[in-house]
Amino acid sequence: MNIRIYPNKRQRRRMETYLRIGCLIYNHYLEKKINTYKETKQSISRFDQTSDLTQWRKKENDIRDIPAKVERDAINRLDNAFKRFFCNLKDKKAKPGFPRFKSARRWHSFSISQPYKCVQNGRISILRIDGLIRCRNLRSVQGTIKVQRIVLKAGKWYCHLIIEDGIQEPEKRPIKKAVGIDVGLTHFATLSDGSSIENPRFLQKISKELRREHRRVVRRKKGSKRRFKAVLRLQKSHEKLLNHRVNFTHHLSKKLISEYDFIAIEDLDIPKIMKGRLAKHIMDAGWGRLRWQLTYKAERAGCTVVAVDPKGTSQECSQCGQTVSKDLSERIHKCPYCGLVLGRDENAARNILRRAIIQTAPRAGRAMRKARRALIRPASAG
C-alpha cells in the first residue's frame, strides 16, 4: 500500500534526521567491512555489525536518539547489497557492482519492521516521532502490517506498508477467452485477436521539458542551494513521466485481466535487450512493468498468465508452423506454404498464444501440430 503523507515542519526535520543517521551508519559499516577484509582477509557478518551497533549506541547520543530498527535497516541494506554483488559475480548474468558509499542526498528511505499501531484514526504514526501525520488515500488496513517504509521522492513524502492479509489465492477461472500479447515499439502491444494498443511515447512528449531542466541543473554551481532547487525540479519532471507510465500500464493490465482468462506473454530478457541502440525507447515503453502488473493481478483474480520463449515468434507461421524468414523492416507476414497473410506482430501474438497452450496443455499442443501437418500437405505435394 502506497500512501502520500504530509508531515509538518517538526516531523519533517525528524524524518530527515532518520535519513541522515541511516546513511551515516551504512557508510560507517561499509568502510569498516572494507578495511577489515584488507587487514585480515575476513568479512564482518551482519550479526557482528548489529552487535557493534549496540555498543556504539551506548557511546553516541545522536545514534541512541534514533530508533534501533531504523539503524538496523541500514545494516540490512548493506548486507543485501553485498549479497547481490556476489550473486551477480557467480551468475554472470548482470554486471556486478561493488557497494558504494552513499551521499546524504542519495539516501531517500528508511524502514521499520513490525511497526506498532502505525495506522491510527486515518493517519500515520512513525516510531518515536511525535504526533500523527496527515495522509492521503489511506484505505482500511486488513491484516498484519509487517514493514513500514518511509520514502522521500522529489520533495514529497510517502509511506509504503507491506501487509500480510492472510487471504488465500482464489481458484483459477475457467478458461473461456484466451489471448497472446506481442509487445513492440510501433504499437505498444498487439493481441492475437488482431487488435492493437498504441504506444503512448510519454518520453517523447516530455523530452523538451526534461532537456530544459537538465540544462538548468548543469548551469548551477555544484553544492549551491540553487542547484539543489534545480535538481528538485528535474526530479519532479521525472516523477511526472513515471506516473504517466504507471497509470497507463495499470489501466491496460486491469482491462486485460478483466477481459481474458488466459494471457500469454513473452519471457523477454529486458536487461539484455536494453544494451542495443533502442534502449531509450524500450525503457519508455515499460514492458517489464506491464508483465509485473499482469502477474500479480492475475494471482488475485484467478486468471492464468504464462510467459513463453519469444525466440522465432515473428519468423514462424502461426497457421502452418513453417519458418518464413523476414527482416525487421517487413511488417507483413506472407507465408508461401499455406498462403496466410497478416500483420507481423499479430502473427507473433498468435505464436505466443500457441506456445503457451502447448506449455500448459501438451494434448492441445499435439492436436495443433496434427492440424498444421494437414494444412501443409497440399503445398508440399504440389
C-alpha positions as CSV (number, residue, x, y, z in Angstrom):
1,M,0.0,0.0,0.0
2,N,1.4,3.3,-1.1
3,I,0.3,6.4,0.9
4,R,1.1,10.1,0.4
5,I,1.8,11.7,3.8
6,Y,2.0,15.4,4.7
7,P,4.3,15.9,7.8
8,N,4.6,19.2,9.5
9,K,7.9,21.1,9.8
10,R,8.9,19.4,13.0
11,Q,8.0,15.9,11.8
12,R,9.8,16.5,8.5
13,R,13.0,17.5,10.3
14,R,12.8,14.4,12.5
15,M,12.4,12.1,9.5
16,E,15.3,13.9,7.7
17,T,17.4,13.1,10.8
18,Y,16.4,9.4,10.4
19,L,17.7,9.5,6.8
20,R,20.9,11.2,7.8
21,I,21.8,8.8,10.5
22,G,20.8,5.8,8.4
23,C,23.2,7.0,5.6
24,L,25.9,7.5,8.2
25,I,25.6,4.0,9.6
26,Y,25.6,2.5,6.1
27,N,28.8,4.3,5.1
28,H,30.5,3.6,8.5
29,Y,30.0,-0.2,8.3
30,L,30.8,-0.3,4.6
31,E,34.2,1.3,5.4
32,K,34.7,-1.0,8.3
33,K,33.9,-4.0,6.2
34,I,36.4,-3.0,3.5
35,N,39.2,-2.2,6.0
36,T,38.7,-5.4,7.9
37,Y,38.9,-7.5,4.8
38,K,42.1,-5.7,3.7
39,E,43.7,-6.3,7.0
40,T,42.6,-9.8,7.9
41,K,41.1,-11.2,4.7
42,Q,37.9,-11.9,6.6
43,S,34.5,-10.5,6.3
44,I,32.2,-9.0,9.0
45,S,28.8,-10.6,9.2
46,R,25.6,-8.7,9.6
47,F,25.2,-10.1,13.2
48,D,28.6,-8.8,14.1
49,Q,27.7,-5.3,12.8
50,T,24.4,-5.4,14.7
51,S,26.3,-6.3,17.9
52,D,28.8,-3.5,17.3
53,L,25.9,-1.1,16.7
54,T,24.6,-1.9,20.2
55,Q,27.9,-0.8,21.7
56,W,28.0,2.3,19.5
57,R,24.6,3.4,20.7
58,K,25.8,3.4,24.3
59,K,28.5,5.9,23.5
60,E,26.9,8.3,21.0
61,N,23.8,10.3,21.9
62,D,23.0,11.1,18.3
63,I,22.9,7.4,17.4
64,R,21.0,6.5,20.6
65,D,18.4,9.1,19.8
66,I,17.3,7.2,16.6
67,P,15.2,4.0,16.9
68,A,17.4,0.9,16.6
69,K,15.1,-0.5,13.9
70,V,15.9,2.3,11.6
71,E,19.7,1.8,12.1
72,R,19.4,-2.0,11.7
73,D,17.6,-1.4,8.4
74,A,20.7,0.4,7.1
75,I,22.9,-2.6,8.1
76,N,20.4,-5.0,6.4
77,R,20.6,-2.9,3.2
78,L,24.4,-3.1,3.3
79,D,24.2,-6.9,3.7
80,N,21.7,-7.2,0.8
81,A,24.0,-5.1,-1.4
82,F,26.9,-7.4,-0.8
83,K,24.6,-10.5,-1.4
84,R,23.6,-9.0,-4.8
85,F,27.2,-8.3,-5.6
86,F,28.4,-11.8,-5.0
87,C,25.3,-13.3,-6.7
88,N,26.0,-11.3,-9.8
89,L,29.6,-12.4,-9.7
90,K,28.5,-16.0,-9.6
91,D,25.7,-16.0,-12.1
92,K,27.4,-13.6,-14.6
93,K,24.0,-12.5,-15.9
94,A,24.3,-8.9,-14.7
95,K,27.3,-6.7,-14.3
96,P,28.4,-6.9,-10.7
97,G,28.5,-3.6,-8.9
98,F,30.5,-3.3,-5.7
99,P,28.6,-1.5,-2.9
100,R,29.4,2.2,-2.9
101,F,29.4,4.9,-0.3
102,K,26.1,6.8,-0.3
103,S,25.7,10.6,-0.4
104,A,23.2,12.1,2.1
105,R,21.2,13.4,-0.9
106,R,21.0,9.8,-2.4
107,W,19.6,8.2,0.8
108,H,15.9,8.6,0.4
109,S,14.2,6.0,2.6
110,F,14.2,4.1,5.9
111,S,12.2,1.0,7.0
112,I,10.7,0.0,10.4
113,S,9.9,-3.7,10.8
114,Q,6.9,-4.9,12.8
115,P,5.6,-1.3,13.4
116,Y,3.2,-1.0,16.3
117,K,-0.1,0.8,15.5
118,C,1.3,2.8,12.6
119,V,-2.2,3.5,11.3
120,Q,-4.4,5.4,13.8
121,N,-7.6,7.3,13.2
122,G,-7.0,7.6,9.4
123,R,-3.4,9.0,10.0
124,I,0.1,7.6,10.0
125,S,2.3,7.1,13.1
126,I,6.0,6.7,12.9
127,L,8.2,5.3,15.7
128,R,9.5,8.0,18.1
129,I,8.0,10.9,16.0
130,D,5.6,13.0,18.0
131,G,2.1,13.4,16.6
132,L,0.1,11.7,13.9
133,I,0.9,12.6,10.3
134,R,-1.8,13.6,7.9
135,C,-2.1,11.3,4.9
136,R,-3.9,10.7,1.6
137,N,-5.5,7.7,0.0
138,L,-5.4,5.7,3.3
139,R,-7.9,2.8,3.0
140,S,-8.8,0.4,5.7
141,V,-5.9,-1.9,6.5
142,Q,-7.0,-5.6,6.8
143,G,-4.2,-7.8,8.1
144,T,-0.9,-7.5,9.8
145,I,1.5,-4.7,8.8
146,K,4.9,-6.3,8.5
147,V,7.1,-3.4,7.3
148,Q,6.6,0.4,7.2
149,R,8.8,2.2,4.7
150,I,9.1,6.0,4.6
151,V,10.3,7.4,1.2
152,L,11.3,10.9,0.2
153,K,10.8,11.3,-3.5
154,A,11.1,14.5,-5.4
155,G,10.5,16.5,-2.2
156,K,7.3,14.5,-1.4
157,W,7.0,12.0,1.5
158,Y,5.4,8.6,1.0
159,C,4.6,5.7,3.4
160,H,4.7,2.2,2.0
161,L,3.1,-0.5,4.0
162,I,3.8,-4.2,3.4
163,I,0.7,-6.1,4.7
164,E,0.2,-9.8,5.3
165,D,-3.6,-10.1,4.8
166,G,-3.8,-13.9,5.1
167,I,-6.2,-14.0,2.1
168,Q,-5.8,-17.2,0.1
169,E,-5.4,-17.0,-3.7
170,P,-8.7,-17.7,-5.5
171,E,-9.2,-20.7,-7.7
172,K,-8.3,-20.4,-11.3
173,R,-11.1,-19.1,-13.5
174,P,-12.4,-21.5,-16.2
175,I,-10.7,-20.5,-19.5
176,K,-13.3,-19.1,-21.8
177,K,-11.3,-16.4,-23.5
178,A,-7.5,-16.5,-24.2
179,V,-5.1,-14.0,-25.8
180,G,-1.5,-13.7,-26.8
181,I,0.4,-10.4,-26.4
182,D,3.3,-9.3,-28.5
183,V,4.9,-6.1,-27.3
184,G,6.7,-3.7,-29.6
185,L,7.7,-0.1,-30.3
186,T,5.5,0.7,-33.3
187,H,2.5,-0.5,-31.3
188,F,2.9,-0.9,-27.5
189,A,1.1,-4.3,-27.8
190,T,-0.6,-6.4,-30.5
191,L,-3.1,-9.0,-29.4
192,S,-3.7,-12.3,-31.1
193,D,-7.3,-11.3,-31.9
194,G,-5.9,-8.6,-34.2
195,S,-6.4,-5.6,-32.0
196,S,-3.5,-3.3,-31.1
197,I,-2.7,-0.8,-28.4
198,E,-0.9,2.4,-29.5
199,N,2.4,3.3,-27.9
200,P,1.8,6.4,-25.8
201,R,5.5,7.6,-26.1
202,F,5.5,9.6,-22.9
203,L,9.2,10.3,-23.1
204,Q,8.8,12.0,-26.4
205,K,6.1,14.2,-25.1
206,I,8.0,15.4,-22.1
207,S,11.5,15.4,-23.6
208,K,11.6,19.1,-24.2
209,E,10.8,19.8,-20.5
210,L,13.5,17.3,-19.4
211,R,16.2,18.9,-21.6
212,R,15.3,22.3,-20.2
213,E,15.6,21.1,-16.6
214,H,18.8,19.3,-17.3
215,R,20.4,22.4,-18.7
216,R,19.2,24.4,-15.7
217,V,21.0,21.9,-13.4
218,V,24.2,22.0,-15.4
219,R,24.4,25.8,-15.2
220,R,24.1,25.8,-11.4
221,K,27.2,25.7,-9.2
222,K,27.7,22.3,-7.5
223,G,26.7,22.3,-3.8
224,S,24.7,25.5,-4.1
225,K,21.1,25.9,-3.0
226,R,20.1,27.0,-6.5
227,R,21.4,23.7,-7.9
228,F,19.5,21.8,-5.2
229,K,16.3,23.5,-6.3
230,A,17.1,22.8,-9.9
231,V,17.7,19.1,-9.1
232,L,14.3,19.0,-7.3
233,R,12.5,20.4,-10.3
234,L,14.2,17.8,-12.5
235,Q,13.2,15.1,-10.1
236,K,9.6,16.3,-10.3
237,S,9.7,16.1,-14.1
238,H,10.9,12.5,-14.0
239,E,8.3,11.7,-11.4
240,K,5.6,13.0,-13.7
241,L,6.9,10.9,-16.5
242,L,6.9,7.8,-14.3
243,N,3.4,8.5,-13.1
244,H,2.2,8.6,-16.7
245,R,3.8,5.2,-17.4
246,V,2.5,3.6,-14.3
247,N,-1.1,4.9,-14.8
248,F,-1.1,3.7,-18.4
249,T,0.1,0.1,-17.6
250,H,-2.3,-0.1,-14.6
251,H,-5.3,0.7,-16.8
252,L,-4.1,-1.7,-19.5
253,S,-3.3,-4.6,-17.2
254,K,-6.7,-4.2,-15.4
255,K,-8.5,-4.3,-18.8
256,L,-6.7,-7.4,-19.9
257,I,-7.3,-9.2,-16.7
258,S,-11.0,-8.4,-16.7
259,E,-11.5,-9.4,-20.4
260,Y,-9.3,-12.6,-20.7
261,D,-9.0,-15.7,-18.5
262,F,-5.7,-16.9,-20.2
263,I,-3.0,-14.5,-21.1
264,A,0.2,-15.5,-22.9
265,I,3.2,-13.1,-22.8
266,E,6.8,-13.1,-23.9
267,D,9.6,-14.0,-21.5
268,L,11.8,-11.2,-22.6
269,D,15.3,-10.6,-21.2
270,I,14.9,-6.9,-21.0
271,P,18.3,-6.0,-19.5
272,K,19.9,-7.8,-22.4
273,I,17.7,-6.0,-25.0
274,M,18.5,-2.7,-23.3
275,K,22.1,-2.9,-24.4
276,G,21.1,-2.1,-28.0
277,R,20.5,1.2,-29.7
278,L,16.8,1.2,-28.9
279,A,17.3,1.1,-25.2
280,K,15.7,4.5,-24.5
281,H,12.6,3.6,-26.4
282,I,12.3,0.2,-24.8
283,M,12.7,1.8,-21.3
284,D,10.0,4.3,-22.2
285,A,7.6,1.5,-23.3
286,G,7.7,-0.1,-19.9
287,W,7.3,-3.8,-21.0
288,G,8.6,-5.1,-17.7
289,R,6.2,-3.1,-15.7
290,L,3.3,-4.4,-17.7
291,R,4.4,-8.0,-17.2
292,W,4.8,-7.5,-13.4
293,Q,1.4,-5.9,-13.0
294,L,-0.3,-8.7,-15.1
295,T,1.4,-11.4,-13.0
296,Y,0.3,-10.1,-9.5
297,K,-3.1,-9.0,-10.7
298,A,-3.7,-12.4,-12.2
299,E,-3.0,-14.1,-8.9
300,R,-5.6,-12.0,-7.2
301,A,-8.2,-12.5,-9.9
302,G,-7.7,-16.2,-10.6
303,C,-6.5,-15.5,-14.1
304,T,-3.7,-17.5,-15.8
305,V,-0.6,-15.7,-17.1
306,V,2.0,-17.8,-18.9
307,A,5.4,-16.5,-20.2
308,V,6.9,-18.3,-23.2
309,D,10.2,-18.2,-25.1
310,P,10.0,-15.3,-27.6
311,K,12.6,-16.7,-29.9
312,G,11.4,-17.0,-33.5
313,T,7.8,-16.0,-32.9
314,S,8.0,-13.4,-35.7
315,Q,9.6,-15.8,-38.2
316,E,7.3,-18.8,-37.6
317,C,3.9,-19.0,-39.4
318,S,1.1,-19.2,-36.9
319,Q,-1.0,-21.3,-39.2
320,C,1.3,-24.0,-40.6
321,G,4.3,-23.7,-38.4
322,Q,6.8,-23.2,-41.2
323,T,9.7,-20.8,-40.8
324,V,9.4,-17.7,-43.0
325,S,12.5,-15.5,-42.7
326,K,11.9,-11.8,-42.8
327,D,13.8,-8.6,-41.9
328,L,12.7,-6.3,-39.2
329,S,11.5,-3.8,-41.8
330,E,9.0,-6.3,-43.2
331,R,5.8,-5.6,-41.2
332,I,3.6,-8.1,-43.1
333,H,3.8,-11.9,-42.7
334,K,3.3,-13.7,-46.1
335,C,3.5,-17.5,-45.8
336,P,4.4,-19.2,-49.1
337,Y,3.4,-22.6,-47.7
338,C,-0.2,-22.0,-46.6
339,G,-0.9,-18.6,-48.1
340,L,-1.5,-16.8,-44.7
341,V,-1.2,-13.0,-44.9
342,L,-1.5,-10.9,-41.8
343,G,0.5,-8.4,-39.8
344,R,3.9,-9.4,-38.4
345,D,3.0,-8.6,-34.8
346,E,-0.4,-10.3,-34.9
347,N,1.3,-13.4,-36.3
348,A,3.8,-13.3,-33.4
349,A,1.0,-12.8,-30.9
350,R,-0.7,-16.0,-32.2
351,N,2.5,-17.9,-31.9
352,I,2.9,-16.7,-28.4
353,L,-0.6,-17.9,-27.5
354,R,0.0,-21.3,-29.2
355,R,3.3,-21.8,-27.3
356,A,1.6,-21.0,-24.0
357,I,-1.1,-23.5,-24.7
358,I,1.4,-26.2,-25.6
359,Q,3.4,-25.3,-22.4
360,T,0.3,-25.7,-20.2
361,A,-1.6,-28.4,-22.1
362,P,0.5,-30.9,-24.1
363,R,-2.5,-32.7,-25.5
364,A,-3.8,-29.4,-27.1
365,G,-0.3,-28.9,-28.5
366,R,-0.3,-32.3,-30.2
367,A,-3.7,-31.5,-31.7
368,M,-2.3,-28.3,-33.1
369,R,0.6,-30.0,-34.7
370,K,-1.6,-32.5,-36.4
371,A,-3.8,-29.7,-37.8
372,R,-0.7,-28.0,-39.2
373,R,0.6,-31.1,-40.9
374,A,-2.8,-31.4,-42.6
375,L,-2.6,-27.8,-43.8
376,I,0.8,-28.0,-45.4
377,R,0.3,-31.4,-47.1
378,P,-1.3,-29.9,-50.3
379,A,1.5,-27.4,-50.6
380,S,4.3,-30.0,-50.1
381,A,2.5,-32.4,-52.5
382,G,2.5,-29.8,-55.2
